[in-house]
Each structure stands twice: as C-alpha cells, then as structure tokens.
Amino acid sequence: MNLKKIVVFGVMLLAACTNSDKKQNLSNAERVFRIEKQQFFGAKTSVIDFYTKGDFKTVWQDSINRSELISAIIDSQYDGVYIEKYPVKKLIKAHKNYNLLSPYEVKSVDLEFSDVFFKIANQLSSGKVNPKKLYGDWEPYIADVDFVALLQKSLEEKALYKNLEDTKPKGRLYAMYKKAFEKYVPMTSVKDTVTSKGYMQKKVWVNFERTKWLQPNLGENYVWINLPEYQLQVVQNDEIIKTHKVIIGKNSRKTPILSSAFNGIIINPKWTVPPTILKNDLVPKASANRGYFASNRLTIFDKKTGKEVSPDNWNPANYGSYRYVQKTGRLNSLGQIKFDFPNKHMVYLHDTNNRSRFVESNRALSSGCVRVEYPFDLAETILGLEGIEMKRDKIDTLVVKEVTKNIKLNKKVNVHQVYLTAVIDSTNNIHILNDVYSLDSKLYKRLIQ
C-alpha cells in the first residue's frame, strides 16, 4: 500500500473532522503509514487491514473493551512485555474521558487502541523480536493466529483480556520461565554487575523471550541440545533419561537453532565435504599441497560424470565442479556414526575422530554440526524409543567391519537445538551460562526499544 492510499485511508477514517483539523488529519494519516511500516513479528496483518475490512468504522466505543485491553497491557509485563514503550497513561486518560472526546480524538484514540492490540497480541504469541534478524540461522516457531479476526471476535464478545491470554504459548518451558521472570516485574534499568538484580533480570528476560520462539509441543520423546550448555539430553515423557556432552559450532560457524525429527542413523558413514568447509579449508590447503587428499582419505569425483578424478588432475579454479568424499572408518570426520534429521542447513549429529576434546570446558569447536560423546549409547536409546530392535553387538560388528548401514527411523523422536543462557533446574534454581555466541546483549537492546 503506497503513501497516497494511506493518506486516503486517514482522510476516510477521520471524515467526521472539521476543516480546521486538516493538518491533524494528514498528520494522523502519516502516523498510520508509520504503523503500517512497523514489522510485527509473526503478524499476518496490520491496523490498516483491520479498518479496511471494517469499512473504516470506529470500534472502541464500548468501555468494557477499552478497560479489558488496558488491563491486558498492564499485566503483559509479567509475560516479558516492556510496557514503558506503550502509551498506557494516554489510553487510560482517553478511556476515562471518552465521552468528552472530539470526533477527531475519538478516531485517533480508536487507531491507538487497535495499534496497541496488534502489537501486544503479536508479542504475547510469538515474542517481540524476530530472531532471524539477530541470528540468521534461527528457525523460530511462529504461532498461526489471524489477528484481525481475533480483534473482531474479542470486541464482539467483550473478551479482550481472555482472548489475549489465549494467544500466549502453552509450553511447559514458557510457564517455568514466566514464573522465574515474575519476581523481576516491574522491570528496571539493568546494571552490568553480575551480582545485581538488574543483571539477573536481563538474563531471565532474554531467555524468556526465546521460549516464545519454541514449539509449544516438544514431543513425547525428544533430544534437547542447549548450545551454551554443551549438553544433549534425551527426554521421555518429560523425564531426562540420558545426558551426553556435545561439541557445537565455533563462533565463526555457529550451530543453527532449529526443531526437527530424526529420520535415520548411519553406521560407518561416508562424509561429503560441505560447501563452507570446502571453500574455507579444503581448497586453500589442497591447492598448497595435493597430498592433502590422500592424508585425509578424500576421493574426488566429477559431478557431471560421477567418475573419480586424480588429485593431479584436480582444478582448484573449478573446485565447485567436484564432489569430495571421505572414506568410512574411525578416522572419518563424522566418526563411526551419524544421526540425520531434515533441515535446510545440512547439519546433523555425529561421532568424531577426536574424542579427547570432550574434556575441554569450552566446546564451541566444530564447523556447525553437533558432535556427541558416547554416540553409540545415544543410538541405542533412540532406537529403543523408535521401537526398533537392534542389539549393540550387531552394531559393534558393523563398526569393526567398516560396513555402512543405513537405519531408517520413523520420526518418533524429535530434536531441538536451542540457545538458552539461563537455565532453570528441577528445583527452580536459575543457572547462568556463558553467552557463547554473544547474542544476549543484542536481544536485550531490541526488547527495550
């Protein structure tokens, strides 16, 4: 919708105003234009869409509806909404003096109430911030809500408060973080000292926001990998049944945040060099020394013909024309087992050919995939949850013989790679973790804007 149409919208909505209000009319239309341009994370619509569908009629005449929205705004601070950025006092004043407002003021206030409704509804359901704008490899869950229909329904039923409550995430994790966050309301300015209340408020707040980006239903059986914790947990019916140390992506090659489900386990996998490692690692090293291929057990294949190419005939200028495959075995970069799940980032869980690094405290060391300690124990657990019978001795025999075996899974076990720097234990104690990818401050700044 262009500016001309927006101005027309403003004039139509404010048609009852007098000629002396023309400057105010245009100003209000321009303000609506700014509303249209604001990005409500997860929103499918805007204030303009709502009034266009409603034939430009005012909708906030009923005092019950105004009162309910004001109450919802005030209480939304317990759900991580920074209400200092909302015109609460202005709305309360307009609500109390509604019958004294001029025709222009009635329409202007109507826009204000609707604008706030859409912002609050979006923030309650999916959070204020779009994580992909802070961290490109973050795949958030976005609640599927028709906010125009929700506002219309809420006004008709006089159920603004209840319906806004219903937009909130229903997950157990959200409830835990909300309980932890409530002690920090009302929110104050944050001090950077680790011992201050403000510091804890900041940490809990940014992680509370992150729970709004998670699927509300994590699944009956799932693998939970909290990257800053360097840990993998297997969860069955809300109980942790297995824990493994993990190695995650280094800062320059961060592990993506996503949710999926396991669809396969590969014993003795081959490794095809991915694009990032190919460009940044393999090409420079192999260009300097063609012996790099043999020492790393890599075979070159022509993508068009599928035929093997000798390292001597390899052309680094056309490195993208080849496929680079590492042989199976203990020295394979993936180790001796790999766990697949559908995702657009081409990442997976796997073993490693350097298991000594699990003793290190800082385990942000990989090129993006997650390396798992004791991966065959994890395989046994996942196969059990999938209802697939495969004894450990059979797996061990395949490993020794270096026979590649693909085990198809039925997606009964979900996998969630998450990023939480404040974790809440079973006794409701909060543990602060190292912000491995330095994401907390960026998110906090967006929350208070």
N, C-alpha and C positions, 0 to 999 in steps of 0.2 A: 504493500500500500504506500503510495507516494505522499509527499507533503501536501500537495493540493487536495487530495482526497481526505487527508487528516484534518485540514482546516475546514473543509466542508462538513466533516463529521462534527467538529467542535461547534460550528455555527448551528447545525441542526439540533444538536443536543441542548444548546443554550438559546434556542429560538425564542424563549419567553422573555429574554432580557431586553431592556430598553436600548435605544440608540446610544445613549450616553455610556453604555457599557461595552462599546465595540472594542476598545483596547483590551478590556478584560477578557472579552470573548476570544480574541485572537491569541492572547496570552495563554488562556486555558487550552485552546486547541493545540498550541505548540507544546504545552505540558503533556497533553495526551500523546502527542507524537513521541515525546521522550519516553513515556510509559511503554508505547509500542516497541521502541528500540531496546528496552531492557530485556536481558536474557533471563527468563525464569527457568532454572534448571528443571527439566522434566516436563515443562508446560507444553500443552498442545495448542494453547490459545492465548488470548490476551484480553485486556479490558475492552479494546475496540471490537473484537469479535463478539463479546457478550452484548454490548449495546447495539451493535448492528443487527444481531438476531432478535433483540428485544424492541426493535423499531424505535430506538433512541429514547425510551421512556425511563423516567427515574424509578428506582426500585427500593430505596431505603426509607420509605415513609414510616414504616412500622417501627415503633420504639423498641419492641421486643427483639427484632432482628439486629438493630444497632447495638443494643445492650449486650446481646449474646456475642457479637463479633468483638466488642471491646473486651469482654471477659476472656474470650479465647486468645486475644492478643496478649493480654497481661499474663495469662497462665502459660503461654507458649514459651516463656523464658525458661520454664522447667524442662522444656524439650530442646534447649540449646539455641533458641532464637534470641538474638541480641535486640531487644525491643527499644533500646535507646535510639535505634535508627528508624523507628516507626513514629508517626505523628499521634501518639496516644493521647496526649493532653488536648491537642486540637480536635480529635474525634470526640473525646468526652465533652468538651465545651459545645461542639456542634450538636451533639446528641441532646444535651440538657436544654439548649436554646433553639431546638429545631423549629418550633412554631414561630420563632421571631426572625427566621432567616428570610432574606430576599429571594426572589425567583432565581437570580444568578447564583446566590450562595447555596441554595438547595441543590442545584445541578452540579455545582463544583464539589460540594460535600459528597454527593452521590458517587461521583467519579473517585473521590478519595477513599470512600469505604470499599468500593469494588476493587480498586487497585490494591489496597492492603489485603483484602481477602485472597486474591490470587497469589500474592507474594507469600502470605502465611501458609496457605494450603500447599503450595509447592515446597516450601521449606520444611514443613512438617512431614510431608510424604517422602521426599527424596533428598532433603538437605538443601542448604543454600548454595553450595559450591559444586560446580561440575568438575569432578576430579580429573577428567581428561585434559582440562585446561591447565592443571598443575603438573600432571604426570601422564604423558601421552599413552603409556601402556597400562592404563587402568580401565577395566571393563565394569562399570557400575551397573547395579540393578536399578531400573527406573520404574517406579510404580505406574501402572496403566490407569490413569484417572482422567476422566473428562471433566475438567474444572468448570467449564461453562455450565454443563448440565448439573454439576454439584452445587454451584451457587444458585441456580434457578430453583432446584429442588429444596435447598436449605431455606431460601426465602419463603417459598410456598408453605413449607412445613413448620416454619419458625423454629428450625432446629440447627442453627448455625454452629453452636458450640458442639453438639453431639456429632454432627457430620464432619467437622474438622478433627475431632478426636478420632474418628474412624479412619482418617487418612494416614494416621501415624503407623510406622512399621510395627508388626506384630511379633517379631522375633524375640527369642529369649535373651539374646545378647543385647538388643536395644533396651530391654527392660532393666538389665543389670547396670548398664552404663547410665541410664536415666536416674536410677536410684543413687548411684555414686555421684552424679552431677548435681543433684538437688541441693546438696549441702553448700554449693558454691553460688547459689542464687540468693540475692541479686548479684549479677556479675560486676566486678570492679576492674580497674586498670591492673595490668599484670606487671609484677616486678620480676626481674630476671634471676633473683637469688633462688637457688634450688630449695631452700627451706621455707620460702614464703608461701602463703595461701594462694597468692596470685599465680605462682609457678604451677602448682598442682591444678588449679582451675584451668589454666591454659592447656595442660596436658590432657586432662579428662575431657575438656571441651572439644578439642580437635579430634580425639578418638571417638567421642560420642557422635560427632558429625559423620565419621567414617562408617559407623554402624548403619546409617541410613542408606548407604550405598550397597549394602549386602542383601542377598536374597533372604526374605523373612523365613523361608523354609530351607534349612541347610541340608535336610535329608535325614533318613533314619540311620544310614551308615555313611560316614564321610571321613575324608582325610583333611585335616586342618593344618595349614602351614602358615604360621605367623612369621613373616620375614625378619623383623627386628629381634625375634626371639631365637632365631636359628634353630627352630624346632618343628617337628612334624608330630601331630597327634592323630591317632586313629580313634574315631568316636563311634560308638554303637549305642543307640537309644539314649543319647545324652550322657553316656559314661565313657571316659577315656580308657581304652583298653590296651593301648600301646603308644610308646613315645620313642622317637628317633631324633638324633642330631641331624642337621642338614647344613649344606653349604649353598649359599644363594649367590645371585649375580653381583659382581662388583659394581661400584658406583657408576662407572662408565658404560656398563652393560647390565642395567637393572633387570631384575626378575619382574615380569608383568604381574599385575593384580587381576585375578580372574576367578571364575567358577566354571566347572565342567564336570564330567563324569568319566571314569576310567573305561576305556573300550578295548584295551589289550595290554598284555605283558609279553615282552620278547626276551627270551633267554639266549645269550650269546648274540647280541645284536651287532649288525654292521653299523658303521657310523658314516653318514654322508655329511661332509663339511658344509655348514650353513653359510649363507651369504656374508654375514658380518665377520665371522672368523676367516672366511676365505679372503676377503678384501684386506682386512687389517693385519692378519697374521700370516696365513699361508703364502700369499703372493709375494710379499716382501722377502720372507725367509727362503722360499724356494727359488726366487729369482737370483738370490745371492749364492745359493748352493743347491744344485739339483739333487744332491744326495739327501735332501730333506724328505723327499717322498719315501725312499727306502727306509730311512731311520725311523720314520713314523708309520711304517707299514701301510702307506697310502697307494692306491691304484687310481690311475687317471683313465676316464672313459670319455670318448667323444659323444656329446649329447645327441647329435644327429644320427650317427651310425651305430652307436652303442658299443663300438669297438674300443679295445684297450689302446692307450697311447703311451709310448715310451717317454720317460722324463726328458730324454734328449730332444724329442720332437715337440715337447710342450711349448706353446707360445704364450708367455705371460701377458702380452698385449691383448690377447683374446681369452683371458682366463675364464670369462663367463661362458665360453663355448664348451666347457668340460664339466664333468661330474667327478668328484673326488671321494673315494670310498675307502674307509679304513677297515682292515680285516678284523674278524672276530677274535676274541680271546681276552686274557687277563690284562693285556697292555692296551686294549681298545679304550678310547677316551670315555666311552659310556660305561666302561667296566664290563660286567658279565650279565647285566640285566637292565631292562628299560621298561618304564611304565608309561603307556600312551593315553592321552585324552585329547579330544577335539579342541583346537584353539587356533586362532589366526596368527599367533606369534611363533609357531613352530617350536614350542618348548615342551618339556616332559620331565619326569623324574627319572633318575638313573643312578646306577652304581658309579664308581670311579676307579681309575687305575692308580690313584694316590690317596689311599685311605688314612694315611698318617695325619692329614690336615684337620681331621675332626677334633683333635685335641686343642686346636687353636681357639682362642676366645672370640676373635673377630673372624667370622667365616663368610664374609662377603667377598668371594674369591672366584666365582665361576663366570662364564660368558653369558649367563642368563637363565640356563636351566637349573633345576634343583638337584643336587647330589645328596643321596641318602645313605646314612650309616646303617649297616646290617640290612641291606635291601632284600635279601632272601627271606628274612623274618617278616618283612613287610609284605612280600609276595604271598607267603603262607597265609597271613592274616586276611589280605584282600581276597584271595581265592576262597577262603573259608566263608567270608561274608557274601561272596558271589554264589556260594553253593557248589563250587567246582572241586571235585576230589582229585588232588594230585599230591602224592606223598613226597616228602622232602628228599628222600633217597633217589627218586626218579629225577628230580630237578638237579641234584648233585651229579648224577651220572651224565646228564646232558651237558652240564657245565664242564666236566672233566674232558669229555669227548669233543668239546667245542662245536656241538651241533646246534644250529639255530632253530629255535622252536617258538612259534607264534601261538599264544594262547588268547583266544577271543573272549572278551568279557561282555557282560550284558548291561553295563552302565548302572549296576545296582549300588555302586559306591561312588559318591560324589567327591570332588576335590575342590578345595577352596584355598587359594593363595591370597592372603590378606596382609594388611600393613597396620598394625596397632602398636603404638609405643607406650601405651598404658594398659596393662592387663589386670583383670580382676580375678582373684582366685576364688576357690570354693567357700572361703570364709569372709568374702567381700573385702579383702585387703587389696590395695592398689599397688602394683609394681611398675615402676618407670623403667623403660628400656632405652637403649641408645637409639637415637633417630638416625639410623644407618644411611638413609638416602636424603637426609636434611629436608624433610617435607613438612615438618610441624609448623615452623615459623611462617612459611608461605601460606599454609592453610589458615592459620590464625589471623593473618593480616586480611584475608578475604572475608573471614567471619565477622570482623568488626567494621568492615567498610559500609 
